[in-house]
Amino acid sequence: MKTFISLISGLLLTFQAFCAPQSTAQQKKSLTFAVVPQQSAKKLAKLWTPLLTEISEKSGVKLIFTTAPNIPIFEQRLAKGEYDFAYMNPYHFVVYNKSAGYQAMAKQKNKRIQGIIVVKKHSGITELGQLKDLTLAFPAPAAFAATLLPKADLKAQGIAVNSRYVSSHDSVYLSVARGLFPAGGGIMRTFNNAPKQVRDQLQILWKTAKYTPHAIANHPLVAQEVSQNVQQSLLTLHTSEQGAKLLKAINFTQFETAQDSDWNDIRALGIDSL
């Protein structure tokens, strides 16, 4: 009888241990690092995978690059807490810090994000008023600097436009360059990263005000020691020749420590798009 009770107790303990919530780090040998799909997955992988490999080696935490087919799916995955670490736009951080508990770790140093509106060179469009009632290309409804900020500026000036969402910043630039849309929204970093043959066909018509840039954040279930190791590797990446080279590839110079309150300027805008 005692043997039977011991067996049952052992099975119960095993079952409880199996069902008990575990941290992400306990569950997996490698952790996901997601990058908002402002550009094609192939291009993002080429830019970010070497950087994440370097951070993995320095931190002792194996990071696996991932992204999503488009920004709305990226948002759905953030909402479900599917990513261990994520590089997300300022508005995403405000939303998913509150709803999913993502915690700020780092952001680009000495950087403020700014939205732009681009048009094709020699299109004859030289002022915002000429865009009235036209259909403009934007990456996604909740793309902060590339969609929300330009549309807010247009609205503030009484310029009504129609919107077509084309999934990524690169798609905006390409579609405007091809003449499919008269104008589109983006940001300086992705515009500068666009293929030269596309960029050379475009010019910047408008720039918005500047705000706190994208966040690198960790899911709350990532162990504190793990997130601190990754954070430290991010903060010191620029100090080596190889790290500086990898940062330059994504048009960064250096990361700095970030905290949740750094995005209070975004919260103050009262945006409610998600």
C-alpha positions as CSV (number, residue, x, y, z in Angstrom):
1,M,0.0,0.0,0.0
2,K,2.8,2.4,0.9
3,T,4.5,1.5,-2.4
4,F,1.3,2.4,-4.2
5,I,0.9,5.7,-2.4
6,S,4.5,6.6,-3.1
7,L,4.0,5.8,-6.8
8,I,0.9,7.9,-7.0
9,S,2.7,10.8,-5.1
10,G,5.6,10.6,-7.5
11,L,3.3,10.7,-10.6
12,L,1.5,13.7,-9.1
13,L,4.7,15.6,-8.6
14,T,5.9,14.8,-12.1
15,F,2.5,16.0,-13.5
16,Q,2.7,19.2,-11.5
17,A,6.2,19.9,-12.6
18,F,5.2,19.3,-16.2
19,C,2.2,21.7,-16.0
20,A,3.9,24.4,-14.0
21,P,4.7,27.6,-15.9
22,Q,8.4,27.8,-16.9
23,S,10.3,30.7,-18.1
24,T,11.2,31.0,-21.8
25,A,14.8,30.4,-21.0
26,Q,13.9,27.2,-19.1
27,Q,11.9,25.9,-22.0
28,K,14.3,26.5,-24.9
29,K,18.0,26.3,-25.5
30,S,17.7,29.2,-28.0
31,L,15.6,32.4,-27.8
32,T,13.9,34.2,-30.6
33,F,14.8,37.8,-31.6
34,A,12.2,39.3,-33.8
35,V,12.7,42.3,-36.1
36,V,9.7,44.3,-37.3
37,P,9.2,43.6,-41.0
38,Q,9.8,47.1,-42.4
39,Q,11.8,45.4,-45.2
40,S,11.8,42.0,-46.8
41,A,12.5,39.0,-44.6
42,K,15.5,38.1,-46.9
43,K,17.0,41.6,-46.5
44,L,16.4,41.7,-42.7
45,A,18.0,38.3,-42.2
46,K,21.0,39.4,-44.2
47,L,21.4,42.5,-42.0
48,W,20.5,41.2,-38.6
49,T,21.7,37.6,-38.5
50,P,25.4,38.4,-38.3
51,L,24.7,41.0,-35.6
52,L,22.7,38.5,-33.6
53,T,25.4,35.9,-34.0
54,E,27.9,38.4,-32.5
55,I,25.6,39.2,-29.6
56,S,25.0,35.5,-29.0
57,E,28.8,34.9,-28.8
58,K,29.3,37.8,-26.4
59,S,26.3,37.1,-24.2
60,G,26.3,33.3,-24.1
61,V,22.6,33.4,-25.1
62,K,21.8,31.8,-28.5
63,L,19.6,34.2,-30.4
64,I,17.7,33.1,-33.5
65,F,16.6,35.8,-36.0
66,T,12.9,35.8,-36.9
67,T,10.4,38.2,-38.4
68,A,6.9,38.0,-39.8
69,P,5.4,38.1,-43.4
70,N,4.0,41.5,-42.7
71,I,3.5,44.0,-39.9
72,P,-0.1,43.0,-38.9
73,I,1.1,39.4,-38.3
74,F,4.1,40.7,-36.4
75,E,1.6,42.6,-34.2
76,Q,-0.5,39.5,-33.7
77,R,2.6,37.6,-32.5
78,L,3.7,40.4,-30.2
79,A,0.2,40.4,-28.7
80,K,0.4,36.7,-28.0
81,G,3.9,37.1,-26.5
82,E,5.5,34.7,-29.1
83,Y,8.8,36.5,-29.3
84,D,11.5,36.3,-26.5
85,F,13.1,39.5,-27.7
86,A,11.8,42.0,-30.3
87,Y,12.9,45.1,-32.1
88,M,9.6,47.0,-32.5
89,N,8.4,50.5,-33.5
90,P,7.7,53.0,-30.7
91,Y,3.9,52.6,-30.9
92,H,4.2,48.8,-30.8
93,F,6.3,49.1,-27.7
94,V,3.7,51.3,-25.9
95,V,0.9,48.9,-26.8
96,Y,2.7,45.6,-26.1
97,N,4.4,46.9,-23.0
98,K,1.0,47.4,-21.6
99,S,-0.8,44.3,-23.0
100,A,1.9,41.7,-23.2
101,G,4.4,43.0,-20.7
102,Y,7.3,43.5,-23.0
103,Q,10.1,45.4,-21.1
104,A,12.5,47.9,-22.7
105,M,16.1,47.0,-22.8
106,A,17.8,49.2,-25.3
107,K,17.4,51.7,-28.1
108,Q,19.5,53.4,-30.7
109,K,21.7,56.1,-29.1
110,N,21.3,59.8,-30.0
111,K,18.5,58.9,-32.3
112,R,15.0,60.3,-32.8
113,I,12.6,58.7,-35.3
114,Q,11.0,60.8,-38.0
115,G,8.4,59.9,-40.6
116,I,8.8,61.0,-44.2
117,I,6.6,61.3,-47.3
118,V,8.4,60.4,-50.5
119,V,7.4,61.2,-54.1
120,K,8.9,60.3,-57.5
121,K,11.4,62.8,-58.8
122,H,10.1,65.0,-61.6
123,S,6.5,64.1,-60.7
124,G,5.6,67.7,-60.3
125,I,4.5,67.2,-56.7
126,T,6.2,69.9,-54.6
127,E,3.8,70.5,-51.7
128,L,1.5,68.4,-49.5
129,G,-1.6,70.1,-50.7
130,Q,-1.2,68.4,-54.1
131,L,-1.8,65.0,-52.4
132,K,-5.4,65.9,-51.5
133,D,-7.8,63.1,-52.4
134,L,-5.1,60.9,-53.8
135,T,-4.3,57.3,-52.7
136,L,-0.9,57.0,-50.9
137,A,1.1,53.9,-50.1
138,F,1.9,53.1,-46.5
139,P,3.4,50.0,-44.9
140,A,0.7,49.1,-42.4
141,P,-2.1,50.8,-40.4
142,A,-0.1,50.9,-37.2
143,A,3.4,51.6,-38.6
144,F,4.2,54.5,-36.3
145,A,6.6,56.8,-38.1
146,A,5.8,55.7,-41.7
147,T,2.0,55.7,-41.4
148,L,0.6,57.3,-38.3
149,L,2.8,60.4,-38.2
150,P,2.5,61.3,-41.9
151,K,-1.2,60.8,-41.8
152,A,-1.5,62.9,-38.6
153,D,0.4,65.8,-40.3
154,L,-1.8,65.5,-43.4
155,K,-4.9,65.5,-41.3
156,A,-3.7,68.5,-39.3
157,Q,-3.4,70.5,-42.5
158,G,-6.8,69.4,-43.7
159,I,-5.4,67.2,-46.5
160,A,-7.6,64.1,-46.9
161,V,-6.0,61.2,-48.6
162,N,-6.8,57.5,-49.2
163,S,-4.5,54.8,-47.9
164,R,-3.2,51.6,-49.4
165,Y,-1.2,49.3,-47.2
166,V,1.6,47.5,-49.0
167,S,3.2,45.5,-46.2
168,S,6.7,47.0,-45.9
169,H,8.7,50.2,-46.3
170,D,10.6,48.7,-49.2
171,S,7.3,48.1,-51.0
172,V,6.3,51.7,-50.4
173,Y,9.5,53.0,-52.0
174,L,9.3,50.6,-54.9
175,S,5.7,51.3,-55.7
176,V,6.2,55.0,-55.7
177,A,9.3,54.7,-57.8
178,R,7.3,52.6,-60.3
179,G,4.5,55.2,-60.4
180,L,1.9,53.0,-58.8
181,F,1.2,55.6,-56.2
182,P,2.0,59.4,-56.2
183,A,3.5,59.3,-52.7
184,G,4.1,57.1,-49.7
185,G,5.2,57.0,-46.1
186,G,8.5,55.8,-44.7
187,I,11.4,56.7,-42.4
188,M,14.9,57.9,-43.0
189,R,16.7,54.7,-42.0
190,T,14.8,52.4,-44.3
191,F,14.8,55.0,-47.1
192,N,18.6,55.2,-46.8
193,N,18.7,51.4,-46.8
194,A,16.6,51.1,-49.9
195,P,18.3,49.9,-53.1
196,K,20.1,52.8,-54.8
197,Q,18.3,52.3,-58.0
198,V,15.0,52.8,-56.2
199,R,16.2,55.6,-53.9
200,D,17.6,57.6,-56.8
201,Q,14.2,57.8,-58.3
202,L,12.6,59.3,-55.2
203,Q,12.8,62.6,-53.3
204,I,11.5,63.5,-49.8
205,L,8.5,65.8,-49.9
206,W,7.8,66.0,-46.1
207,K,9.4,65.2,-42.7
208,T,7.4,64.9,-39.5
209,A,8.4,65.8,-36.0
210,K,10.9,63.6,-34.2
211,Y,10.2,61.0,-31.4
212,T,11.8,58.3,-29.3
213,P,13.0,55.5,-31.7
214,H,12.3,51.8,-31.9
215,A,12.7,49.7,-28.8
216,I,14.5,46.4,-28.2
217,A,12.4,44.7,-25.6
218,N,12.3,41.3,-23.8
219,H,9.3,39.2,-22.9
220,P,8.6,39.2,-19.2
221,L,9.2,35.4,-19.0
222,V,12.8,35.8,-20.1
223,A,15.0,35.3,-17.1
224,Q,16.5,38.5,-15.7
225,E,20.0,37.2,-15.9
226,V,19.5,36.3,-19.6
227,S,18.0,39.6,-20.6
228,Q,20.8,41.5,-18.7
229,N,23.5,39.5,-20.6
230,V,21.9,40.3,-23.9
231,Q,21.5,43.9,-22.9
232,Q,25.1,44.3,-21.9
233,S,26.2,42.8,-25.2
234,L,24.0,45.3,-27.1
235,L,25.4,48.2,-25.1
236,T,29.1,47.2,-25.8
237,L,28.7,46.1,-29.4
238,H,30.1,49.3,-30.8
239,T,33.4,49.0,-28.9
240,S,34.8,46.3,-31.2
241,E,35.7,46.7,-34.9
242,Q,33.5,43.8,-35.9
243,G,30.6,45.1,-33.7
244,A,30.8,48.6,-35.2
245,K,30.8,47.1,-38.7
246,L,27.7,45.1,-38.0
247,L,25.9,48.2,-36.5
248,K,26.8,50.2,-39.5
249,A,25.2,47.6,-41.8
250,I,21.8,48.5,-40.2
251,N,22.6,52.2,-40.1
252,F,23.2,52.2,-36.3
253,T,26.2,53.6,-34.4
254,Q,25.5,52.5,-30.9
255,F,22.8,51.2,-28.5
256,E,22.0,52.8,-25.1
257,T,20.1,51.6,-22.1
258,A,16.3,52.1,-22.3
259,Q,13.5,52.1,-19.8
260,D,9.7,51.9,-20.3
261,S,9.2,55.6,-19.5
262,D,11.4,56.7,-22.4
263,W,8.4,56.2,-24.6
264,N,6.1,58.6,-22.7
265,D,6.2,61.0,-25.6
266,I,4.5,58.3,-27.7
267,R,1.9,57.7,-24.9
268,A,1.2,61.4,-24.8
269,L,0.0,61.3,-28.4
270,G,-3.0,59.2,-27.4
271,I,-2.9,57.0,-30.5
272,D,-5.4,54.2,-30.5
273,S,-4.8,52.2,-33.7
274,L,-4.4,48.7,-32.2
